[in-house]
Amino acid sequence: MDSALKRYLDDLVDTARDVLGDDLVGAYAAGSVGLGAYQAGRSDVDVALVCAGPLTEVVKRSLVARLRHEALPCPARGLELVVYQRAVAAAGSPEPGFEVELNTGRAMPFRRTLDPADRPGADGRFWYGLDRSILHQSGLSLLGPPAAEVFTDLAPTDLRRLLVEALTWWLALPTPPDDGPAPGAEDAVLGACRSLVRHRDGVWLSKVAAGQRLVDGGDPAEVIRRAIAARHGGPPPTGPEARAFQQRVRAEIAG
């Protein structure tokens, strides 16, 4: 973790404690930070806060106001923050179940959601259960008990369903109609790799590490190599290549 990110996370925890007081149970870095794959300038910062009980709307709005990029500048592409009650984190539920969701940053569209019912269905409701599964395995504790003691993993049937929902959501995104390189296709391919490794091996890896594991294991899909190379400046796969690979992964996970 670079020094700018470390300072930012320290400040974020201090600010959350200032707003939530004794109701703040813990703070955890997830995503690329938790999985040891953070890239300065490219990665988001994913943080989960855990509170003792439900938050009032006044507290929710105060937390958003204090943590949004304009008040606490994020050194990464952006901050993806979710706040859960401790009971929700411990339940292993596939439902969103959050108290607050905040996306904010210099290169990230602002989003503030104070109730899961207000989350547009078209934006996907699978993210939260999958993120809590990653937190259970690899959450980095910034404050409070170890993440594995706070977050309960998904049941296998729920995990499979959410992985299929995620792949279906990605496949519904528009791609260029031709066979030229499709910006963002590398993330779609590597995200599918991560889902497949979790399904096969029971472990969450970063997107690139998951792609490399499949390559090392003899997966014949050249599209994986192209997606990994695109993370280092190479051209991304084409839309049809990415979609074909995602469809294959979805079919295997769906069984």
FIKOL-812255 format. One line per 8 residues: number of its first residue (from 1); their letters; for each residue y, z, x of C-alpha. Coordinates in steps of 0.05 Angstrom, whole numbers, plus 5000, padded with zeros to 4 digits. Example, Ala and Ser with C-alpha at 12.3 -4.5 7.8 and 13.67 -1.06 7.14 Angstrom:
<tifis>
1) AS) 4910,5156,5246  4979,5143,5273
</tifis>
This chain:
<tifis>
1) MDSALKRY) 5000,5000,5000  5066,4979,5030  5123,5029,5036  5167,4998,4982  5110,5001,4932  5093,5073,4952  5165,5095,4941  5168,5060,4874
9) LDDLVDTA) 5104,5092,4849  5129,5161,4872  5194,5149,4835  5158,5125,4773  5115,5187,4770  5176,5232,4780  5212,5196,4724  5153,5201,4677
17) RDVLGDDL) 5146,5275,4692  5220,5284,4678  5212,5251,4609  5144,5278,4589  5145,5346,4623  5081,5386,4615  5054,5332,4568  5041,5287,4628
25) VGAYAAGS) 4968,5295,4646  4962,5242,4699  4986,5176,4727  4940,5121,4754  4948,5055,4789  4901,5002,4763  4896,4926,4772  4906,4898,4842
33) VGLGAYQA) 4930,4965,4870  4869,5003,4845  4823,4947,4868  4854,4943,4937  4880,4872,4928  4955,4880,4920  4996,4822,4948  5070,4835,4957
41) GRSDVDVA) 5110,4781,4922  5052,4758,4879  5018,4817,4846  5040,4858,4787  5038,4934,4788  4992,4962,4734  5002,5036,4717  4970,5079,4664
49) LVCAGPLT) 5001,5145,4644  4960,5196,4606  4994,5246,4560  4966,5307,4526  4979,5285,4455  5018,5236,4411  5089,5220,4431  5149,5218,4385
57) EVVKRSLV) 5187,5153,4379  5247,5186,4413  5204,5203,4474  5173,5134,4475  5240,5100,4475  5266,5147,4528  5207,5131,4573  5219,5056,4565
65) ARLRHEAL) 5293,5064,4579  5280,5104,4643  5224,5060,4670  5247,4990,4654  5266,4946,4713  5340,4953,4700  5336,5028,4709  5280,5033,4761
73) PCPARGLE) 5275,4967,4799  5203,4945,4811  5190,4915,4880  5132,4873,4854  5133,4814,4806  5135,4865,4750  5108,4930,4721  5054,4932,4668
81) LVVYQRAV) 5054,5003,4642  5010,5032,4587  5011,5103,4562  4949,5134,4530  4933,5200,4498  4880,5238,4538  4833,5236,4478  4838,5160,4476
89) AAAGSPEP) 4826,5153,4551  4764,5197,4544  4736,5162,4482  4710,5098,4514  4737,5059,4455  4746,4983,4456  4809,4990,4413  4879,4985,4444
97) GFEVELNT) 4897,5057,4426  4960,5061,4467  5024,5102,4456  5071,5056,4494  5064,4989,4527  5119,4964,4574  5123,4899,4613  5185,4894,4656
105) GRAMPFRR) 5206,4862,4722  5246,4810,4758  5194,4756,4744  5162,4783,4681  5183,4775,4608  5205,4841,4578  5157,4871,4527  5161,4939,4493
113) TLDPADRP) 5109,4959,4442  5108,5028,4412  5049,5021,4365  4985,4980,4374  4993,4953,4304  5055,4916,4328  5017,4880,4383  5010,4806,4362
121) GADGRFWY) 4937,4789,4354  4950,4722,4388  4968,4760,4452  4899,4792,4456  4875,4861,4439  4819,4862,4491  4863,4879,4551  4865,4954,4541
129) GLDRSILH) 4791,4970,4536  4777,4927,4597  4835,4959,4635  4808,5028,4620  4739,5006,4644  4772,4985,4710  4809,5051,4713  4744,5089,4703
137) QSGLSLLG) 4715,5055,4764  4775,5044,4810  4837,5078,4783  4880,5107,4839  4905,5176,4820  4980,5183,4831  4981,5249,4794  4927,5290,4759
145) PPAAEVFT) 4851,5291,4759  4809,5233,4787  4810,5172,4742  4735,5174,4732  4743,5243,4699  4798,5220,4653  4776,5149,4632  4708,5136,4600
153) DLAPTDLR) 4676,5069,4610  4660,5021,4553  4591,5018,4521  4553,4955,4544  4558,4921,4476  4633,4933,4473  4643,4909,4544  4606,4844,4530
161) RLLVEALT) 4646,4832,4467  4713,4843,4501  4694,4799,4560  4676,4743,4512  4741,4754,4474  4780,4751,4539  4748,4685,4560  4759,4656,4491
169) WWLALPTP) 4833,4675,4495  4840,4642,4563  4805,4579,4538  4855,4574,4481  4914,4569,4528  4942,4498,4536  4926,4459,4599  4953,4392,4623
177) PDDGPAPG) 4915,4334,4591  4904,4296,4656  4861,4310,4718  4918,4333,4762  4923,4403,4791  4939,4453,4735  4985,4510,4755  4953,4576,4737
185) AEDAVLGA) 4883,4547,4732  4863,4587,4794  4877,4652,4757  4835,4629,4698  4777,4611,4743  4780,4675,4785  4789,4717,4723  4724,4687,4696
193) CRSLVRHR) 4692,4703,4763  4711,4776,4757  4683,4779,4686  4618,4747,4709  4609,4795,4768  4622,4854,4722  4570,4828,4673  4517,4812,4726
201) DGVWLSKV) 4528,4868,4776  4562,4923,4737  4622,4927,4784  4695,4908,4778  4723,4870,4837  4790,4837,4849  4792,4765,4826  4787,4735,4895
209) AAGQRLVD) 4732,4783,4917  4693,4766,4854  4700,4692,4868  4678,4701,4940  4617,4742,4918  4595,4685,4873  4605,4634,4929  4567,4678,4978
217) GGDPAEVI) 4512,4685,4927  4503,4610,4924  4541,4592,4861  4548,4516,4865  4615,4512,4829  4664,4479,4878  4719,4500,4830  4712,4572,4854
225) RRAIAARH) 4727,4551,4926  4787,4511,4903  4813,4570,4863  4808,4617,4923  4842,4566,4967  4898,4559,4916  4914,4633,4926  4931,4614,4998
233) GGPPPTGP) 4975,4554,4982  4924,4500,4966  4926,4458,4902  4897,4493,4840  4837,4465,4803  4848,4416,4746  4850,4440,4674  4784,4407,4655
241) EARAFQQR) 4749,4438,4717  4775,4507,4700  4756,4501,4626  4685,4477,4642  4674,4536,4688  4702,4586,4638  4658,4557,4584  4596,4565,4628
249) VRAEIAG) 4615,4637,4644  4628,4653,4570  4561,4624,4550  4524,4667,4601  4560,4731,4582  4551,4718,4507  4477,4708,4520
</tifis>
